[in-house]
Amino acid sequence: MKTIIAATDFTKASWNALRFAAEMAIDFNTDLLIVHATHIPVVSDVYFDLRMTMDDWKAEDQIQMDKLLERMRKKYGHALRIQSKLKIGFGPDVIRDTVKGGKIGAVVMGISHTDKFNQVVFGSTGTDLAGTVNCPVVIVPEKARYKQWKTIAFAFDQQHIPVGKALKVLFEVAELHESKLHFVNVMDTPFIEGDDSSLKPLYKQFQGVDYKTHFLPYRPNMVEEAILEWVRRHKASLLVMVARQHNILWRMFNERMTKKIAFASKVPLVVLSDKR
């Protein structure tokens, strides 16, 4: 895996994701790049001085970044190769530009479990990024810790069987952690349960990996609930999905599902990019 980006806004949730990313970088023997975007919040319940310029804001953020780097180096020592980037702009845009400009293997971001209104209206930077960058986005719940991913749930439906470069990352992870990979088939329309003939190209890409295929019962308009229920019941340590950009309507559905699962999941969610 190439360099891992860890996005931070200096909050508790992003600190947990930062530790997760650091241990992941050490495990994969790669560099960690901490990224922060400086911007004046459009809506905020925190007082800030309107006389401050963007340069003032950036200078304050740089102080916090320096403290964060010192804390990380003290915690992980020479085992972690760490760099930082601080830029004026909005988080998703800064991260997208960073991914485009370098050899990035994954983006790791935290997520806070908030009220339904904020989930629907604002979402999170992680769910906004999913499917818009050409590397996996790892969305880390507040209490999740990095550990060996022994049981990986890879959820998709038979109408949109994943292909492409994104699967190489999943294969690498499964090999490194000697994971049991579970292909979890679920869709919103009836299908022939147990018919995995369409999955043969997928099986070919995962030769040498221990995998098993599951077919979830048909439950109209309850795809997200069915996936999360399977993850809980089988104690999966990681949930993997694929984000695609076929058209506007499909993208709207995909973003809704990703957002709902990301806010509800107790385990890290990895969203692979499968642009065609």
N, C-alpha and C positions, 0 to 999 in steps of 0.2 A: 504494500500500500504506500502511496505517496504521502505528502504532507497532509496533516489533519488540521482543519480550522476549528477553533473553539470560539464561538461568539459570546461576548460578555457585555452586560449592562451594569455590572458591579452589584447585582442583587444577589440574594440568597439562592434563588433558583439557578442563576447562571453560575454561581460558585460551585454548586453541586455538579452541574454539567461540565464545568471546567476540570474538576477532579476526575470525572468520568473520562473526558477526552485525554487527559494526561496519562492515565493508566492504560488507556487504549493505545496511545502513541508508543508507550514503553513496550507494551505487549507486541505491537506490530513493528517495533524497531524503526520508527519514523519520526519526523519532526512535528512539533506542535506550534501552530501559529495562532496566537490570541488576537482576535479582531474586535475592535469597538468603534461604533459610529457615533460621532458627536453631533447632536442636533438639539434645538430647543423644542421641548414637547408642545404639541398642539393643544392637548388637553392634559391638565395635571392638577393634582390636589396638593402639590408641594410648592411652597413659595419660592420664587426665584426673582432676582433683581433684573428688571427690564433694561437697566443701563449697561448690563454686561454685553459685550460683543461676542461673536462666535469664536474669536481668538481667545477670549477670556475663558469661555466654556471649554475649549479644547485644552487650554493650559491646565485647568482644574482636572479634566479627565486624564491628562498625561500624568499628573501626580498620583491619581488613583491607579493608573496602569502600572506605574513604577512600583508602587507598593504591592500590587498584585503579583508582579513578576518576582519580586523579592520573596514574597510568601511562597510562591510555587517552587522557586529554587531551593528554599530552605526545606520544604517538604519532600521534594523528590531528588534533589542533588544532581549529580552528573548523569543519572539514569535517564533524565529527561532533557532532550534537545529542544529548547524553547525560544521563540521569537515573538514579536508583537507588531501590531499595525493599528494605528489610530488615525481615523480620517473623518472629515466633516461630511455629513450626508445621512441618509436614512439607512437603517440596518440592512434590509434586504438588498438594496441597490449596491451598498458597499461590499457585501459578501458576494453578490453575483459578479461584480467587477474583479474581485480578488480571485474567484474561481476561474474566470476567463483568462486572467493574466498569469496563472501559475499552474504547476502540476499538483492539483489537489486531489487527494484520495477520498475525503469525506468531510462533511460539515457537521459538527456536533453542537446542539442547542438545547437549552433547558426549556421547560414548559411549566407554568403554574396552573393548578386547578382552580379556576375562578368561576364566577356565576355564569349562568346560561346566556345572559344578555351579552356579556363581554366575549364569550366564546363565539357566539353567532356573528356579532357585529365586528369585533376587532380581531378575533382569532389569535394567531401568534406568528412571530417571524418565521418559525420553523415550518408551519403549515403553509405560509405564503411562499416559502422557498421551494417546497417539495414539488418536484417535477419541472422546475424552471432552471436548474443547474445540472450540468452533465456529470454529477457525482452523487453518491448517496447522501441523504440528509438523515442524521441520527437525532431523534427527538427524545430527550431524557426526562422522565417524570421526576418530581421533586425529591422523592425518597429512594430513587433507584441508585444502585451501586454497580460499578463495573466488575464483572466476573466472567468466568469461562461460560460461553454460550453453548451449553451441552444440548439443549433442546430448542430448535429454531422452528417457528411456525411461519411458513411462506404462504400467504393467503392470496388467492386470485380466482377468477372464474374461467370457465372453458370457452367463453366468447372472446376473451382477451388473454390468451396464453402469452406470458412474457418471453421475450427473446432479446438478443443483443448483448452489448458490452456490459450492461448492468449486472448480468448473471455471473460474470467473471469475479466480481467483488464478493458476491455471496458464496461462490465456490471457494474462494481464498479463505474466507472466514470459517466456513465449515471444515476445511482441511486443517487450518491452524488449531482450532479448538476441538477437533475430532467430534464434531457435532452430529446429532441425529436430526436430519432435516425432514420436516413434515410438510408435504404439499397439501394445503387445506383448500379444497375446492368449494366455493360457495357462489351462488348467483341469485338474482331476484326473479328468475323465471324457471319453470320446471325443466329438468334435464334427466337424462338416463343415468341413474345412480350406479356407480361402479364402472362405467365405461371410460377407461383411461386411454383409449387408443389415440386420442388427439394429443396426448402428453408425451408420446414417444420421442419427439425432438428434444423435449425438455429433459427427459431421462438421460438422453445421450450426452447432454452437456454436463451432467452430474455423475458421470461414471467414476467409480472409486469412492463416492460419498455414500454414507449410510442414510437411506431415505425411505419414506413410507408415504403413501397417498391416502387421503381421507376425503370422504364426500359428506358434506353437511346436509341435513334434512332441509327441504325446501320450506322457507319461512318468508312469505311475501313482505317486502319492505322492512326486513329486519336483518339485513346483511351485517351491519356493524355489530349488533347484539350477538349474532351467531358466532362471529369471529372472536369477540372478546370472551364469550362463554367457553369456547374451545380452548383458548389460551389459559384461562383460569383452571379449567378442569384438568388439563394435561400439564399444568405447571411449566409452561414454556418460558424460557428465559429471554427470548427475543422474538419480536413480531416483525415480519418483513412484508411490505406491499410494494406495488409498482405504480408510479404516476406517469400518465401519458398525456399527450397533447394532440388528440385527433381532431377535435373541433370544439367550439365554444360550449355546446350543450354537454358533451361528455366531460369537458374540463370542469364545468360547474358541479356536476355530480361527483366527480372524483375529489374535488376540493372539499365538498361537504362531507364525504365519507372519511377522508383523511383527517379533517379537523375533528370530527366527532370521535373517532378512534383515538387520536392523539391526546385529547383532553381526558378520556376515560381510561386509557390503558395504564396498568400498574407496572408494566415492563417497557423497556425501551422500544421505540418504533423506528425501524429503518425504512425510509422511502427511497426506492431505487428509481432512477430516471430512465425512461425507455422511449426517448424521442425517436420518431420515425420520419 
